[in-house]
Amino acid sequence: MDKPIRSGCPINLTLETLGDRWSLIVIRDIMFGNRRHYRDLLNNSEEGIASNILADRLKKLTESGLLSTSPDPSHKQKTVYSLTEPAIQLVPLLAQMGAWGRRFTPVTRELSIRAQLLEEGGPEMWEAFMAELRSLHLGAAPSARSVIAELTEAYLAALAE
């Protein structure tokens, strides 16, 4: 049963879908970390998400159409989580949130380097990233540019500093 909507305001409706503490973190970890399994999301959460919270958020994100699931061909008891097009379209929002966080919160270099690159890369980089995510999660044709590789390289370099 759908819960009642408080208003038709797009900001309100977005917050009702994504506005809890964990939903965007789960999407971030799938998007930037390519964590596609429950155990991977649980064990590699920088913020230490609890197992019951993760299970709940994965269920809610799937029900809201931001994630899809499929059986893992290599292990029949595992589920693979994939971003849907609406989740992929969150890239500009996450880029802007990262840019805001870099300006106004006490971030660390290694955890903010990807946000810096996305901010500096702007819409051109966001579009390339979304094309790459569509390839990985939706089966679209492979993209020419690997933004994930660029972001990962920068993160690893920041860790090594």
Secondary structure, DSSP 8 states (H G I E B T S, - for coil): -----S---HHHHHHHHH-SSSHHHHHHHHHHH---SHHHHHHT-TT---HHHHHHHHHHHHHTTSEEEEEETTEEEEEEEEE-HHHHTTHHHHHHHHHHHHHHS---HHHHHHHHHHHHHHHHHHHHHHHHHHHHHH-----S--HHHHHHHHHHHHHH-
